[in-house]
Amino acid sequence: GWEEGKPVGRNNNGMVAAVEFVPRSGRLGLGADPAPNKKENNKKYIKPGESREAPATMVLAKGPEGQSRNVKTLDEKLLKLEEPGAREGKRMCVVEGRHRGLTGRVLKVVKQEGRSDRAQLELDSSGETVTIRTSELADLGTRDADKAMGKKDDREGGKKRERG
């Protein structure tokens, strides 16, 4: 018979820790990251407990190699999916311009009428504060950021590998 703390199975070599499956969003492929939820509640009247804001997309923390995961232990918590784009306090990478390949922390985002949005960025390498268009910034870990920092793209959609 089974004893607490022992694995299940004929040879007692199965998993001991209980795990929970975290389903992927509809039609989302294996290893893909879900897009942020942008649907808002546009009903004329909302019921008590409802909100006009879109519900947050909850995901598991990335694996040790930055991969998406679908199985969690019972004590792990789901995290809110971080919205893409520049905002105060967020670490980002410069993908265009003379500071290309450098990373830094966004100090503030400046919106001016008739001009593109700008972000004041404190560079990690020198501590210098520079003003950069938000269109020239990318979230860390994205393809654009990896390309700007000169990292090799090992993802499926990247460069084709030669078979040897």
C-alpha positions as CSV (number, residue, x, y, z in Angstrom):
1,G,0.0,0.0,0.0
2,W,0.9,3.7,-0.3
3,E,2.5,5.6,2.5
4,E,2.5,9.4,3.0
5,G,5.7,11.0,1.6
6,K,6.4,8.0,-0.7
7,P,6.1,8.1,-4.5
8,V,3.1,6.5,-6.2
9,G,3.7,3.6,-8.6
10,R,4.7,-0.1,-8.8
11,N,8.4,0.6,-8.4
12,N,8.1,3.6,-6.0
13,N,9.9,5.9,-8.5
14,G,7.2,8.4,-9.4
15,M,6.8,12.0,-8.3
16,V,6.3,12.7,-4.6
17,A,5.3,16.4,-4.7
18,A,1.8,17.3,-5.9
19,V,1.6,19.5,-8.9
20,E,-1.1,21.5,-10.6
21,F,-1.6,22.1,-14.3
22,V,-2.0,25.7,-15.4
23,P,-4.0,25.7,-18.7
24,R,-2.8,27.8,-21.7
25,S,-5.1,30.4,-23.1
26,G,-7.3,29.2,-26.0
27,R,-5.2,28.1,-29.0
28,L,-1.9,29.2,-27.5
29,G,1.0,27.0,-28.6
30,L,3.4,25.2,-26.3
31,G,6.0,27.6,-24.9
32,A,4.2,30.7,-26.1
33,D,3.6,33.7,-23.9
34,P,0.0,35.0,-23.7
35,A,-0.7,38.5,-24.9
36,P,-2.0,41.0,-22.3
37,N,-5.8,41.0,-22.0
38,K,-7.1,44.3,-23.5
39,K,-10.9,43.6,-23.3
40,E,-12.8,46.1,-21.2
41,N,-16.3,45.7,-19.9
42,N,-18.3,48.2,-22.1
43,K,-21.7,47.3,-20.7
44,K,-24.1,50.2,-20.0
45,Y,-24.7,48.9,-16.4
46,I,-22.3,46.8,-14.4
47,K,-23.4,44.5,-11.5
48,P,-21.9,44.8,-8.0
49,G,-18.5,43.2,-7.9
50,E,-17.9,43.7,-11.7
51,S,-15.4,46.1,-13.0
52,R,-14.9,48.0,-16.3
53,E,-11.2,47.2,-16.2
54,A,-10.0,44.1,-18.0
55,P,-9.1,41.2,-15.8
56,A,-5.4,40.6,-15.3
57,T,-3.8,37.7,-17.2
58,M,-2.2,35.4,-14.6
59,V,0.9,33.3,-15.6
60,L,3.5,31.2,-13.9
61,A,7.0,32.6,-13.4
62,K,9.4,31.7,-16.1
63,G,11.5,28.5,-15.8
64,P,15.3,28.6,-15.1
65,E,16.1,29.1,-18.8
66,G,13.4,31.7,-19.4
67,Q,10.9,29.3,-20.8
68,S,7.1,29.3,-20.2
69,R,5.9,26.7,-17.8
70,N,2.5,25.0,-17.5
71,V,2.9,22.9,-14.3
72,K,3.3,24.4,-10.8
73,T,3.7,23.0,-7.3
74,L,0.9,23.7,-4.9
75,D,2.9,26.4,-3.0
76,E,3.8,28.4,-6.1
77,K,1.7,31.5,-6.9
78,L,0.6,32.9,-10.3
79,L,1.9,36.3,-11.3
80,K,0.2,39.1,-13.3
81,L,1.4,39.3,-16.8
82,E,3.5,42.4,-17.2
83,E,2.2,44.9,-19.7
84,P,4.7,45.6,-22.6
85,G,5.9,49.2,-23.0
86,A,7.7,51.9,-21.0
87,R,6.6,52.9,-17.5
88,E,8.3,54.3,-14.4
89,G,10.6,51.9,-12.6
90,K,10.7,49.3,-15.4
91,R,14.1,48.0,-16.7
92,M,14.3,48.2,-20.5
93,C,16.8,47.9,-23.4
94,V,17.6,50.5,-26.0
95,V,17.1,48.9,-29.5
96,E,17.8,51.9,-31.8
97,G,20.0,55.0,-31.7
98,R,23.4,55.8,-30.3
99,H,22.7,54.0,-27.0
100,R,21.7,50.8,-28.8
101,G,22.3,47.6,-26.7
102,L,22.4,49.4,-23.3
103,T,20.0,48.7,-20.5
104,G,18.5,51.0,-17.9
105,R,15.6,51.9,-15.7
106,V,12.8,54.2,-16.8
107,L,12.7,57.3,-14.5
108,K,9.7,58.9,-16.2
109,V,7.7,58.9,-19.4
110,V,7.1,62.3,-21.0
111,K,4.1,62.8,-23.3
112,Q,4.1,65.9,-25.5
113,E,1.4,66.8,-28.0
114,G,2.6,66.6,-31.6
115,R,5.7,64.5,-30.7
116,S,6.3,60.9,-29.9
117,D,6.4,59.8,-26.3
118,R,9.9,60.0,-24.7
119,A,11.3,58.2,-21.7
120,Q,14.0,59.4,-19.3
121,L,16.3,56.4,-18.8
122,E,19.0,55.9,-16.2
123,L,21.7,53.8,-18.0
124,D,22.9,50.8,-16.0
125,S,26.5,51.0,-17.3
126,S,27.2,54.7,-16.5
127,G,24.4,56.0,-14.4
128,E,23.8,58.7,-17.0
129,T,20.3,59.9,-17.6
130,V,19.3,60.1,-21.2
131,T,16.0,60.9,-23.0
132,I,14.9,58.4,-25.6
133,R,11.8,57.8,-27.7
134,T,9.7,55.0,-26.3
135,S,9.6,53.4,-29.7
136,E,13.4,52.9,-29.4
137,L,13.0,50.8,-26.2
138,A,12.1,47.2,-25.8
139,D,11.2,45.0,-22.9
140,L,14.1,42.9,-21.6
141,G,14.0,39.3,-22.8
142,T,12.2,40.1,-26.1
143,R,13.8,39.3,-29.5
144,D,14.4,43.0,-30.3
145,A,16.3,43.5,-26.9
146,D,18.3,40.3,-27.4
147,K,19.2,41.3,-30.9
148,A,20.3,44.8,-29.8
149,M,22.4,43.4,-27.0
150,G,24.1,41.0,-29.4
151,K,22.7,37.8,-27.9
152,K,22.3,34.7,-30.0
153,D,18.6,33.8,-30.9
154,D,18.0,30.2,-30.1
155,R,14.3,30.3,-30.4
156,E,12.4,28.3,-33.1
157,G,11.4,31.4,-35.0
158,G,15.0,32.7,-35.1
159,K,17.8,31.8,-37.4
160,K,17.7,28.3,-38.8
161,R,20.3,25.9,-37.5
162,E,22.3,23.8,-39.8
163,R,22.0,20.1,-39.4
164,G,25.3,18.3,-39.0
